[in-house]
Amino acid sequence: MAFYEKYYHKMPDGTIKQINPFSNTEVWCVEERGRKPTINSVPHAPEPLDRREPEDYCHFCETNYIFTPPEKNRVYLDPAGSWKREPFIQSDSLEKYPAEFRRLGNLFEIVTYDYWRMNYGYVMPAFCKEWQDSYLASKKGYDHIMNVLELKLRMIGLDMSGMSEDERILKTAPFFGGCHELLIGRKHFVAGAESHHELCSSGELSPDEHYQYLLLAVDTLLDIYRQNPFVRYISVFQNWLKPAGASFDHLHKQLVGLDEWGVQMSSETESLRGNPNLYNELASNFAIYNSLLIAENDYAMAFTEIGHRFPTVAIYSKSHNCRPFEQTEDEIRGMSDLVHAVHCAITSQTTCNEEWFFAPFDSIYAAPWHILIKLRLHNPAGFEGNTKIYINPISPEKLSRDISEALVERRSAGLIAPGIRVGEEVRRTPNPLKYYLGTLKNISSEGHA
């Protein structure tokens, strides 16, 4: 359609020039480079795995709780097979029951506790301080925290031997009241793994497991906001495998409280002021009119989004509720099922980043919750650096087609949630995103969820 030609232009030789409508990033897909596989394959000679139960392959594994800060929340299965949660784990409960997912403070914060304390006068809430005091009151808890502190300081080249007791306690504050969180999955490798490539990614979880994992992230969003009144936005992301920026090849998400919206959401919100239907016109409708649809269910839809440095699948919520924690259980589950399905389609062999976007806490402009999954299939090089034109090896049409075909296979095998429509089954009704019909709620930053 003529309306979209400035964003998406196919040339006679097969080159596809793209401009991302939200960031203005320029991307070319060159025909000769477009034959790269969309999904990374299993290594030809996989390295045999020395299987150990319980797992102890990295600091995030379940036998190494002592190397990570105390847990702000633990998600587990009770003996009857029901999902349960326990907040503010004490040291005597570390081995009480296996954690399917854990929430804890990041040892190396991007936006630090001292950033909030020194720049804004932030003081951790009373419930965090009470937890810190009770944890440190037991010998087991004290030893755990001091071991973690010593590990952190040693890894950045510092020594705590000359610190006073008060100085040491102060430095443990980020473990209890910081605003950079880790959500860690239990499994390092899939059940029955025989080689090192059989890692447990988001796609290797069951749909129910993935829902619990994503729901923990949604609840953590609201907790951070209520914990720190100076937070205006929270960056939620997942780096899968070391080339994508992961410290360990072990499933985990991160949430980072920010005192600004960030360049991307600020730019998109500015555009929303002039066009409230921005995301339908330039995201979902664009995908409909250019045959880039991948899948949908009753609550969300997935499609290729153009103009990214890496091949990118976008999953958009159809809800009129704009923030994740404002949505119903069914709406959150719908998003989770599609995100899980895309991860399942690309397999654990594909390095990727998962990035969340939603209406900032102090915004009056409605924007849909959406998640981008970026496939790290190549490394930007010199050409990109001095031209700011990025070469993407996978065309948008090929990405949509390949992911759709993989989803059909996964659906037939019963690996993804029921109710997902794929490829030609996806409805092509314009303006499927209903965010603009909603009213942003004034979420109180007082108290604790």
RAJOJO-V896520 format. One line per field, one symbol per residue. phi: phi as a letter, one per 40 degrees, with the letter a starting at -180 (. if undefined). A space follows every 10 residues. Layout:
phi=???
//
This chain:
phi=.ddccccabc cdchcbcbbc cbbgccbbbc dcccccccbc ccdcbccdbc cbbccacacc cccbdccbcc ccabbabcdc gccbbbcfcc ccbdbcaccc abbacccbcc bcdcdccccb gcbdcdcccc cdcccccccc cccdcccccc cccccbgbbc cccccccccc ccddcbbcbb bbbbccccbc cgdbaccccc cdccccdccc cccccccccc dccccccbcc cbabcbabbb gddchccbcb dabbbbcbca cgcccccccc ccccaccdcc cbbccdcccb fbcbaabcba abacbcgbcb dbbbbbcccc ccbdccccdc cccccdcccd ccccccgccc cabbbbbacd cbcbbcacca bbbbcccabd bcdcccbfbb cbcbcdcccc cccccccccc cccgcbccgc cbfccccbcc fccbdcccbc ccccccgbc
//
